[in-house]
Amino acid sequence: MKVVEYMQKLCSNDVNMPVGGVIHSGMQNERGGFENDCLLIRRTDNSYLMLAPTTQQTRIMDWMRRQITAEACVSVSDVTSMYSVLSVVGPKSREMLSLMCNNNLVFYGHMAKEINVAYASGVIVLSFTHMGEPGYTLLIPAEYTLHIYNQLMKKEYFIGKFALMRQASQGLKKRLVHLALDDCFDPDEDIWPWGGEPIYRNNIFVGNTTSSAFGLTLNKMICLGFVRHHDGKNVTPEYILQNAKFEIDIAGRRVAAHASLQPPKMPVVRMDGFTSYRPKSRGILTQK
């Protein structure tokens, strides 16, 4: 079995495209469920480069290797650590990327080109994005990633740059705040927050939580939430940190919380378990 036959067997799309072609495909199991959702670049007649979810790389590699029969002349290698992926997206993406290379960035269909970008060689540029917008996906040799990223940030076109600059100069109307519930909150007895709970500052409503979780290392219930100024002014660090008493309304009960703009400093803990909090079921006795 050759490489193309092997990939045709695994992929639900037709991946026998010309060298340099790019195609999106799923890989299904015998039940018709997805094993992999990937982007394939045909590099040569007998090789493909695959972009797949990084969080599943070990499982996908194992599954693909198990599909190689004894008589097949096929090998699969994990090259995740060799590349980083950046997307340049938007109506001015070609104009911006053209400032960093001398290549023709007009692609006909979904294709890949290996070019030099900002004097970094071996960058694979794809005329394909997952954003639903015109743009490019860049596969960058890992050693050049930070350099190319910094060069992109120096350009004037990336989406949101001017908004970020305006926020830096004019201030913020809302801030994401870290809220640690005080010790009066009992994780074994009290109702847990789940997101959307009202946040009060000095008894005035100023926002809502977005998410929450119990921090085992901190031994506290932690919430994140956006806070606005009660008078519509900019939310300064002083507004959050000085002369402010924060509370979160959880199912009709207000619980005091300590607010901060930075994540807490995590203590050094042993890796053999935690003893400060062990979830328990009410009414069930267990023996140690």
N, C-alpha and C positions, 0 to 999 in steps of 0.2 A: 504494500500500500504506500503510495506517495503522499506528500504533504497535502496537495490539493484534495485528493480523495479523502484523506483523513479529516480535513476541515469541512468538506462538504457533508461528510457523515455526521459531524457534530453540530453544524450550524443549520438553522432553519431558513436562512437567507442564502441566496446563491453568491458564494464568495469567490468564484472563479473569475475575478475581474483582472484587468491589465495590471502589469507591474506599476506601482505608484498609485493605484486606486485605493479608495477608502470606502468602507461599507460598515453599516451598523447591523448587528445580528444578535439573535438570541440563541442559546443552546438549551435544548429541552431533554428531559429524561424520558423514560419509557411511559410515564404517566401523563406526559404532556406538560409537566410543570417546568419552570425555569431553573436551570442549573447555573446559567451565566447570562449576563447582558453586557455585550462588549462592542468595542470598535476595533475593526481589523484594518491593517495597512499591509498591502502586499509589497514587500521589499524587493524580492527577486522571484524568479519562477518557482522556487522551492522553499520560500520562507515568508512568514507573516510576522508582524509585530502587533500584539494585541493589547488594548487598553481595557482593563476590567476594574471593577470596584476594589480598591485597595484593602478594604476591610474583609474581603473574602478571598484574598490571594492564595492563602494556604489551602483552603477547601477546593477552590477552582483548579489549582495545580494538581492536587491529588485526584480529582475527578477526571481531568483530561488525561493524566498518565494512565489511569485505569482503563481508558478507552483504546490504548495502543495495544494492538495484538502482537503476538510473538513474531509474525512474519513481516510486520510493518517496518519500513525504514524511516522512522519518524522519531524525533526527540523534542522535548519541551523543556525550556529553561526559563527561570524566573529572573528577569532583569529589572525588577522594580527599583532597586537601589541605584541603578545607572541613570535614571531619568527623573525629571520633575515635569509637571504639566501646568502650563499657564494658559488662560484664555484671554484673548484680546477681542472685545466684542463692542459693536456699535457702528453707527453710520460713518464714523471717521476712523475706524480701525485700520483700513488700508492706508490711509494718509499717515497715521501715526507710525505704523510699522515700516512704511517706506522710508521714514526718516532714519531708521536704524539699519537698513540694508540696501543693497544696490540691485536686488533681484526683482523680476517681474512678479508681482503678487496677484495677477489676474489668473484665476483658476477656472478651468472648464469642467464643471461637474465636481464631484467630491474626489479630490486628488491630494497627494502629499508631495512636498518638495523638500530636499535637504539643502539648507542654505546657511550662510553666515549672518548672524544677527548681532549688531553692536560688537563686531570683531570676535564674536564667539562662534566657533565652527561646529558643524554637525548638528545644527538645530533642525528638527523635522517640523515643518509647518503644514498644518492640515487646513483645508478649506471646509471645515466642519466644526460646528459647536452644538452644544446641547441647550443653548439659551433661546432659540427661536429668533435670534437676531443675526444679521450679517457679522462675520468676524472670522477669527482664526483660532485654532488650538495649536499651542507650541509644545513640542516634546523637546526638552532641553537637557543636555548632558548635565548631570547633577552638579559638577564643579562650576558650571557657568550660571546656575540658577539665580543666585543672589545678585550677580552682576547685571544680568538682563532685567531682573525685577527692578533694580534701582534705576536703570536707564529708562524703563517704562514710566516709572513714577516721576521722572524729571520732565516728561512731555506734558503738554498742556491739554490733552484731550481725554484723559480717562474719566469715565462716568463718575460724577459726584465730587470731583476735585474742587470745583469752585464752591460747591455747597459746604464742603469741609473747611475750606479757607474762610468762608463767611462765618461759619460757626465759631472758628477759632478767634476771629476778630470781634464778633458781635455778641458772643455768648450763646448759651443753650437755654431753650425753653423747657426742656425736660432732661432728666438724667437717670441713668440706670443705677439703682442703689442696691447695695448688699445689706440685707436685714437678718440679723441673728436673733431669734426669739429668746427672751429672758428665761431664767430658770423656773419661773412660775408655770411654764409650759411643760406638761408631763406627756412624753410621747407614748406612754403605755395607757394613759387614761383619756387624754384630750383628743378632740377631732383634729386631724391633720389638715393643714392648708394644701390646696391643689392647684392654685393659680386663679387669678381674678378677684382675690379678696381685697377689700378697700384698705388703703393706707391712710393713716391720720398723722398729722404733725401738729402738736400742741392743740389737739382736739378738733382740727380742721382737716377735711378730706383733701388729699393732694395727689392721689393716684391709685393704682392697682398693682397687685403682684402679677408676675408673669409665670413663675414656676417656683417649685420648692422641693426640698429633699432633706432627709435627716443626715447630718454630717457625723459619721461614726467617730472620726478622729477628734472633731471639735466637741462631740457629745451635745450638739445643739441642732434644733430645727432651723434650716437656712432657707430664706426666701429671696428672690430677686424681684424687683419691681421698678416701674418708671414713676418718678416724682416730678410734679410741676409746682411752680410757685403759686401760692393761694391768691396772690394779687395779679397774676399774669406776667410777672417780671421774669428776668433770667434766673435760672437756678444756679446759684454760685456754690462752691464748696462750703462756704460759711453757712449758707442756708441749711445744708444737710448736717453739718458737724457741730454747729454752735447754737446754744440755747434752743435745742430742738428735742422734744420728746416724741418719739415715734411709737405708734401702735398699729397692729393689724387686726382687723375684724374677721374672726374665724367663726363662721356659723353663729353670728350674733354676739360673740364674746370677744372683747378687745384684749389683745395680748401685747404687752410691752416688747419692744424690739430695739436692739442696738444697730444704728445705721452707720455704714461706711461706704466710701467710694472705691475702695480697693478690696480684693479678696483678702481674707485673713491670712496671717502668717501661720503656715501649717507646722505643728510641732513634730519633732522626730519621734516616730512610734516604732515599736517592735513589729515584726512581720509575722509573729506567731499568734495573732489574734487580739481582740479587744475585750476588756473586762468591764468597761464603764457602762455599756448599754447592751442588753440582750433582750430582743423582743420576746414578749411572752403573751400567751393567750389567757384571757380572763377566766377565772373559775377552774383552771386546770393546774394541778400541782405536779411538779416534776421533781425528781430526786437527782441530786448531783452525785 
